[in-house]
C-alpha cells in the first residue's frame, strides 16, 4: 500500500479553502476501482460543500482507467491498495486518515452541499455518539419507483440488521466515524475478502462498546447501477449472512440482545 501526494488540479485544495470550518477536522474516504467518471462528479460535489473537508482520500483499488489521475486533479490524496475488495480498500483509507472524523461514501455517491456540515454537527452535539449513518436515494434510477425501491432496500437493510445486532448498522455509502473509535477496532476488523459487507463487519466490531446513531438529515444520492440486475440483490443478502457467520459468536443476536437488556437494567437501577 502506498500513498501519493496530490498534484495539479484545483487552484485551492480542500484543506485551504476559506469556507472550511476551523473546529472538528474531517477526512473523506472514497474506495474506487475503474470509476473515473463517477468519481469526478462525486469530487465536484464535495468541492461544493458548505463545510469543506480537510482532506479527501481516494483509495485506488487496482484501477486500469484514470481514476487516480481524476482524484489528483481535484486535490485528493491517492492511496493505492492492490488487494482486491472493498474491505481492503476501505480499511486502507481509514488507516490513512489524519483527522478527527472519517467520512465514508462511494465513488458514485452524490452528497448534497450540507452533507459534511450536518454530519459533523451531529457528532459535535452528541459527545456520546461514535458514529452516525444515514439513508440515501437513487439519483439515476427509474423515473417511477426509485424512492420506493430505495426505501425498501435500505429500510430492509437497517431493519434486518438492527434486529440481528441490537444496534443501528453502518451504511457503507454514508457514514461519519470518529477516528479514535476506528483506532480502537482497526486491528480486529476483517481487512480482506470479496464476500464481506465491510460496513456490517465494522459495525459488529464497533459495538457494543461504541454507539452508532441513525440520522435522516445526512441523506445523500447513490447510483442505481448496482441494482440493474436481480442477481445483485441475492449477492448482497449472501454477503450479509456470510459476514454474520464469519464474525460468530460476536455477531450472535442472542448475546447482543442479552447485553443490551443488561445495560438497560443497570441504567435503570442507577437512575
N, C-alpha and C positions, 0 to 999 in steps of 0.2 A: 504494500500500500504506500503510495507516495502522494505528496501534496504539492501543487504548483501555485506560484504566486499569480495574482491577477495581472493581466497585461492588456493594454489597449482598451478601446471601447468607450465607455461612458466618460464624460468630462468631469463628473463628480461621482465618487463611489458611494455605496450605501452608508458607509461609516462617516462620511464627511459632509453630507448634505445638511443644510441648516435646519431642515424640518425634523431631524432626528431628535427625539426626546432625550434628555440627559440622565434620566433615572435608571430604571432596570434595563440592563443590556440584553440584546437579543441576537441569537444566531438562528438563521433559517437553514434547514437541511432538506435537500431535494435529491433523492436517488433517481438516476436516469440511465437509460440504455436505449440508444438509437431513437431519440425523441427530440431532435433538434428543433423542429418547427414548433411543437407544442411548448417546449421549454422556453423558447423566445417569447411566446405570449405570456407564459407564467411569470417570467422575469420582468417583463414590461409592467405587469400588474403589481408586482412587488415594488417596482420603482415608483409607482403612483400611490403608495400607501401614505396615509396621513401621519403614521408613525413609522419611519423607515427603519429597517433592520440595521444592526451594527455590522453584521457580516452575513453573506449568503454562501453556503457551501453546497456545491453540486457534486455528488458522488457519481463519477463516470464508471458504470458497471460493465466495462468491456465494449463500449460503443464502437461501431465501424463507420458512423457518419460524423458530422461535425458538431456533435453535442458539446464536446469540451470547448471548442472554439466559440460557440454561441455563448456558453456560460462565461467565458473570459471577457467577451465583448460587452457584457453587462456588468463587469466588475466583480463577478463571483469568484470565489476561491474553488479550484477544482481539486478534488481528492480522487485518485484512481484506485479502484478496487476490482481486481481481476477475478476474484471468487464470485461466481455467478449466483444471483438470487437476491431478493430484497432484504432478507435478514442480514446478509453480509454487507450490503451496500448501506443500509440504514444505520447499522451499528458503527460502521466506519465513519459515517458523518457525525454521529453523536460524539464519538471519541474525539473528533477533530474540533468540535465546537468549543469556543473560548469564552462564551458569555453566560450570564446568569440563567437565561431561559433559552431552551431549544424549541423552535417551532418546526413542525414537520408537515409537509404537503408533498404532492406528487408533481412530476414534470408537466402533466397535463391538467393540473388544477388551475382555477382562476379565482384568486381571493379578491373580495371587494375591498375598496380603499380603507375601510376601518378594521380590517381583519386583525392585523398585528396589534393595533392600539387597543381593541376590545379584549383580545386575549391577555395582554399584559395587564390591563386594568383589573380583570377578574383575579389574576394571581396576586396583584398588589393589594387588592381589597380583601383578600381571603388568605391570610397567612397559613391557615391550616390545610390548604389545598396544595398538593404537589404537582398535579397535572389537571388540565381541563381540555375536554374534547367536545366536538360539536357535530351537527348534521351537515348535509350537503344536498344540492340539487343538480340536475343534469343541465348543462348549458348547450349541449348539442344533440339532445335526444329527439325522439319523435315529437311532432308538433302537438299531438294529443297524447296525454297519458304519462308524460315524463315525470311530472311532480308526483303522481300516484305511484309510479314504479320506484322512484327514489324513496318515498315514504315506506313502501312495503319492504324494499330491500334493506334500508338502514334501520327501519323500525324492527324488522325481524332480527337483524344482527344485534342491535342493542338489547332487545328484549330477551333473546335466547341466551346470550352470554351473561347478561345481568342476573338471570335466573340461575345459570350454571355456576357462576363465580361469586355471586353475592356482592357484586360491585359493578360499577359502570366500566365497560371495556373501552379502551382507547380505539379510536377510528384512525387508522394509519394515514389517511389523506388529510387529516385535520386535527392536530392537537398541539398543545403547548406543555412543555415539561420542564420543571426546574432542573438545571444541570446538576445540582447537588444530589437530587434523587437518582439521576442517571448514574452518577459516580458510585452510588451505593449498591447498584444492582448490575453494573456493567460486566462483572466477571461471572455472573450467574446466568444471564440470558443466553439463548442459543444463537450463535453467530453465523450459521450456515444452514443450507437446506433449501430445496425448491418446493417442499410440501408444507412448509410452515407459514402461518399468518404471523408476521413479525410483530404486529401491533397487539395481537392477542397474547403472544409469548411474553412481550414486555409487560402487559397488564398483569399476567399471572405472577411475574417476579416482583413487580412493584407492590402488590397487595398481599396481605392486609396491612403491611407496615406503612404504606403511603396512600394518601387519599386522592381519588380521581373524581372529578366533578363533570357533569354534563351541562352544557350551556348553549341554548339555541342561538344566541346572539353572535356566535362565531361561525356561522354557516358560510360555506363557500361553494363555488361551482366545480363539479367534477365532470369528466368526459364519459359519454355513454359508450365509447368504443369497446371496452371490455365486455359489455353486456349485449353485443350484437349477435352472439351465439349462445344458444341454450346450454351448450356444454359448459360454458363458463360458470354458470350457477352451481352445477354439480361439483366442479373442481373446487370452488370456494367453500362449499359445505364440507367436502372431504378434507380440505386443509384445516378447517376448524376442528373437526374431530381428531385429526392427526396431531394437531397442536396440543389439544387437551390430553391425548394419550401419552404423548412424549413427555409431558410435564406431570404425569401422575406420580405420587398422590398429591402433589402440591396443588393440582387443579381440581381435586375432588370436591364436588358440590356439597356433599355431606359434611366434610371437615370445615369447609369455608363458612357454611351457614351456621354450624355449631359455634365457630369462633365469633361470628358476628352476633349471635344471640348472647353469648357470654359477655361480650364487650358491652352490649346494651344493658344487661343485668347489672354489671359492675357500675356503669354510669348512673343507673337509676338508684343504686344503693348509696352512691356518693353524693347524689343531689340533695 
